[in-house]
Amino acid sequence: MNLQKLFEAQADLDKHIIEKKGLHGINLLQDLILALQVELGECAQKWQGFKFWSNNREPILKGYKEIKCKWCNGSGDDGTGICPDCMSTGDVYKEYNPLLEEYVDCLHFTLSIGLHLYNENIATDLGGFRKTSIQDQFRTLFHYSTMLSGSYWNFFEYLIGLGEMLGFTWEQIEQAYFEKNEENHKRQENGY
């Protein structure tokens, strides 16, 4: 687990967003916390294990998202009939893990909050705290998310524990984080 690498990548993305959106000197902490809470809820939605009223309580681990080729922008035609880059004659879809993506969105905002609260004093040797069930883990994360200024590191360790409980390896989390980080940079360049 190389948290230092993640904090550095997040600092670069945050700086990019602040510059692009003209947010210098604005305290974004409350918005970051709310965004984290929303993403945590979206992660729970993709996990689905709490939905006692539903016959489908299995995690959503597979989905497809439309991707746009840099050459043909998803049209499949660069002027010759078939795009030489994506080899498609139409929309291109990529398989992804929705639960992992939502978890990584939580990680993005957790890293941003840590950078906001602690600047250079970032711990990089965290472990994963675990409760007895994933439901308890989500409830604990929501609890700590309401008081992040005083319990940031506990929150972070429970978030790492949640990733473990959901069955993700650190390698999967890190790879998904960097893929999403790259996507977020591209979004900023395209007027997101």
C-alpha positions as CSV (number, residue, x, y, z in Angstrom):
1,M,0.0,0.0,0.0
2,N,1.7,3.2,-1.2
3,L,-0.5,6.0,0.2
4,Q,2.2,8.6,-0.4
5,K,1.9,8.0,-4.2
6,L,-1.9,8.4,-3.9
7,F,-1.7,11.6,-1.8
8,E,0.7,13.1,-4.4
9,A,-1.5,12.2,-7.3
10,Q,-4.6,13.6,-5.5
11,A,-2.7,16.8,-4.6
12,D,-1.9,17.2,-8.3
13,L,-5.6,16.7,-9.3
14,D,-6.8,19.0,-6.5
15,K,-4.4,21.7,-7.7
16,H,-5.5,21.3,-11.3
17,I,-9.2,21.6,-10.3
18,I,-8.6,24.7,-8.0
19,E,-6.7,26.4,-10.8
20,K,-9.2,25.5,-13.5
21,K,-12.2,26.5,-11.5
22,G,-10.7,29.6,-9.8
23,L,-11.1,28.3,-6.3
24,H,-7.9,29.7,-4.7
25,G,-8.4,30.8,-1.1
26,I,-11.8,29.1,-0.8
27,N,-12.3,26.7,2.1
28,L,-13.7,23.6,0.4
29,L,-13.7,21.3,3.5
30,Q,-17.5,21.2,4.0
31,D,-18.1,20.5,0.3
32,L,-15.5,17.8,0.3
33,I,-17.1,16.1,3.4
34,L,-20.6,16.2,1.8
35,A,-19.2,14.9,-1.5
36,L,-17.5,12.0,0.5
37,Q,-20.8,11.2,2.3
38,V,-22.6,11.1,-1.1
39,E,-20.0,8.8,-2.6
40,L,-20.1,6.6,0.5
41,G,-23.9,6.3,0.0
42,E,-23.3,5.5,-3.7
43,C,-20.8,2.8,-2.7
44,A,-23.4,1.3,-0.3
45,Q,-25.9,1.3,-3.1
46,K,-23.6,-0.7,-5.4
47,W,-22.9,-3.1,-2.5
48,Q,-26.7,-3.7,-1.9
49,G,-26.2,-6.0,1.1
50,F,-28.4,-3.9,3.3
51,K,-31.4,-4.1,1.0
52,F,-33.4,-6.7,3.1
53,W,-36.5,-5.9,1.0
54,S,-34.9,-7.0,-2.3
55,N,-34.3,-10.4,-3.8
56,N,-31.1,-9.1,-5.3
57,R,-28.6,-8.2,-2.6
58,E,-25.5,-9.1,-4.5
59,P,-22.9,-6.4,-5.1
60,I,-22.9,-4.8,-8.5
61,L,-19.4,-5.9,-9.7
62,K,-19.9,-5.6,-13.5
63,G,-21.1,-2.8,-15.7
64,Y,-20.3,-1.2,-19.0
65,K,-19.6,2.4,-19.7
66,E,-19.4,4.2,-23.0
67,I,-15.9,5.4,-23.8
68,K,-15.0,7.9,-26.4
69,C,-12.0,7.2,-28.7
70,K,-9.6,10.2,-28.9
71,W,-9.6,9.9,-32.7
72,C,-13.2,9.4,-33.6
73,N,-14.9,10.5,-30.4
74,G,-17.1,7.3,-30.4
75,S,-18.4,7.7,-33.9
76,G,-16.2,4.8,-35.2
77,D,-15.3,6.8,-38.2
78,D,-12.2,8.9,-38.7
79,G,-13.2,9.6,-42.2
80,T,-12.1,6.2,-43.7
81,G,-15.1,4.2,-42.4
82,I,-13.5,2.4,-39.4
83,C,-11.5,4.1,-36.8
84,P,-7.9,2.8,-36.9
85,D,-7.5,3.4,-33.1
86,C,-10.6,1.8,-31.6
87,M,-11.4,-0.4,-34.6
88,S,-15.0,0.4,-34.1
89,T,-17.8,1.5,-36.4
90,G,-19.8,2.9,-33.5
91,D,-19.9,3.4,-29.7
92,V,-17.3,1.6,-27.7
93,Y,-18.0,0.2,-24.3
94,K,-15.6,-0.8,-21.5
95,E,-16.4,-3.3,-18.8
96,Y,-15.8,-1.9,-15.3
97,N,-16.6,-2.7,-11.6
98,P,-19.2,-0.2,-10.4
99,L,-18.6,-1.1,-6.7
100,L,-14.9,-0.7,-7.0
101,E,-15.4,2.6,-8.8
102,E,-17.6,4.0,-6.1
103,Y,-15.2,2.9,-3.4
104,V,-12.4,4.6,-5.3
105,D,-14.5,7.8,-5.5
106,C,-14.7,7.7,-1.6
107,L,-10.9,7.3,-1.6
108,H,-10.4,10.3,-3.8
109,F,-12.4,12.6,-1.5
110,T,-10.8,11.0,1.6
111,L,-7.4,11.9,0.2
112,S,-8.5,15.4,-0.7
113,I,-9.8,15.9,2.9
114,G,-6.6,14.7,4.3
115,L,-4.6,17.1,2.2
116,H,-6.9,19.9,3.2
117,L,-6.6,19.1,6.9
118,Y,-3.0,18.0,7.2
119,N,-1.1,19.5,4.2
120,E,2.4,17.9,4.5
121,N,1.8,15.9,7.7
122,I,0.3,12.9,5.9
123,A,0.5,9.4,7.5
124,T,1.3,6.7,5.0
125,D,1.4,3.6,7.2
126,L,-2.3,3.0,7.8
127,G,-3.9,-0.4,8.3
128,G,-7.5,-1.4,7.9
129,F,-9.9,-1.2,10.9
130,R,-12.8,-3.7,10.6
131,K,-16.1,-4.0,12.2
132,T,-18.0,-7.4,12.3
133,S,-20.1,-6.8,9.2
134,I,-20.0,-4.6,6.1
135,Q,-23.2,-2.9,7.4
136,D,-21.4,-1.9,10.6
137,Q,-18.5,-0.8,8.6
138,F,-20.6,1.6,6.5
139,R,-22.4,2.9,9.6
140,T,-19.1,3.5,11.3
141,L,-17.8,5.4,8.2
142,F,-20.9,7.6,8.1
143,H,-20.5,8.3,11.8
144,Y,-16.8,9.3,11.5
145,S,-17.6,11.3,8.3
146,T,-19.6,13.8,10.4
147,M,-16.6,14.7,12.5
148,L,-13.6,14.3,10.1
149,S,-11.7,17.2,11.5
150,G,-11.1,15.2,14.7
151,S,-11.3,11.6,13.4
152,Y,-9.8,11.7,9.9
153,W,-7.3,8.9,10.5
154,N,-9.9,6.6,12.1
155,F,-12.2,7.2,9.1
156,F,-9.4,6.5,6.7
157,E,-8.5,3.2,8.4
158,Y,-12.1,2.1,8.4
159,L,-12.3,3.0,4.7
160,I,-9.3,0.8,4.0
161,G,-10.9,-1.9,6.1
162,L,-14.1,-1.6,4.0
163,G,-12.1,-2.1,0.8
164,E,-10.7,-5.3,2.3
165,M,-14.1,-6.5,3.5
166,L,-15.5,-5.9,0.0
167,G,-12.8,-8.2,-1.3
168,F,-10.6,-5.7,-3.1
169,T,-6.9,-6.1,-3.1
170,W,-4.7,-3.0,-2.6
171,E,-3.4,-3.5,-6.2
172,Q,-7.0,-3.4,-7.5
173,I,-7.8,-0.3,-5.5
174,E,-4.6,1.5,-6.5
175,Q,-5.1,0.6,-10.2
176,A,-8.7,1.8,-10.2
177,Y,-7.7,5.0,-8.3
178,F,-5.1,5.9,-10.9
179,E,-7.5,5.1,-13.8
180,K,-10.2,7.3,-12.2
181,N,-7.6,10.0,-11.4
182,E,-6.7,10.1,-15.1
183,E,-10.4,10.3,-16.1
184,N,-10.9,13.2,-13.6
185,H,-8.0,15.1,-15.2
186,K,-9.5,14.6,-18.6
187,R,-12.9,15.7,-17.4
188,Q,-11.4,19.0,-16.2
189,E,-9.9,19.5,-19.7
190,N,-13.3,18.9,-21.3
191,G,-15.3,21.3,-19.3
192,Y,-16.7,19.0,-16.6
